[in-house]
Amino acid sequence: MIMYLGLFMVLFLSGNLIFILNRKHFLNILLILEYLMLVLLMMLSLIVVNLMNEDYCLMLFMILMVSEGVLGLSILVSLVRLMGNDYFQIFNTMSC
């Protein structure tokens, strides 16, 4: 189990490194965030199922993952409709 947790930590840290280095397009940011959430789900499922036998926590986490994904995609669609591209730099020029 410790070997799997080490593997998941390496995957999570590599995802964070990619997130830091790749911030040009909003769609890339959303994909990297979904990757990080999947790694966290695998890590949480390994810990929760092996130690506590609670599946309710995993269901809540998956619901939060789906909600976060839908919110990100709706922001992406409205950004593309409003500005015509998905560059992340455009948020600096938008005025509320």
N, C-alpha and C positions, 0 to 999 in steps of 0.2 A: 504494500500500500504506500509506503514511503517513496518507493521508486516512481509510482504513478504521480504522486503529489509533486515530486521534483520535476517530472516531465511537464506537468501542467503549469508549474511555475515558470519553466523555461518558455513554454508557449505563450504564457501571459506576458512575460517581460519582453519577448520578441514582438508581440502585438503592440505593446506600449511604445517600443522603440520605433516601429513602423508608423504609429500614430503621430509621434513627435516629428518624424522626418518627412511625412507625406501629408501636407495640409493645403494642397492647392485646390482640389475639387471637393465639393460638398458630398458628392456621391461616394468618393473614396473614403471620406471620414465616416460616413454611415456604414459602409461595408466593414471597415476596421472595427468600429464599435460593436457591430453584430458578431464579429469574430471573437472579440474579447468577452462578450456576453456568453457565447457558446463555450468558451474555455472555462468561464466561471461556472456555468451550468454543469459541465462535466466534473469539475472539481467538487462542487457542492453535492452532486449526486453520489460521487465516490464517498464523501465523508458522511452524508446523511444516511444513505442506504446501509453502509457497513456498520455505522456506529449506533444510530438511533432508530432505524426502521420507520422513519416518518416520511411519507410521500407527499403529504399536504404542503410542506415547505417547497418542494420542487414544483408543484403545480402553481403556487403563488409566484415563484420566480419566473416560470415560463409565461405566465400571464403578464408580468411586468416587462418581460423581453418583447412580447408581441406588441404591447402598448407603446413601448419606446420605438419600435420599428415603424409602426403606423404613424406615429407623430413625426418621426424623421422624414418619412416619405411624403407626408402631406406638406411639410415645410419645403422639401425639395421641389415638389410640383408647383407650389405657389411661387417659389423663387424663380423657377424656369419660366413660368407664365409672366411674371412681373418684369424680370430683367433679361431673359433670353439665354442665360447661361447659368452654370452652377459653380462659378468661381467663388471661393471662400473670401477673397479679398473684397468682394462687392458689399459685404456687410459693413465695412468701414464708411462707405459712401451713402448708405441708406439713411434716410432721416425719418423719424417716427412722427 
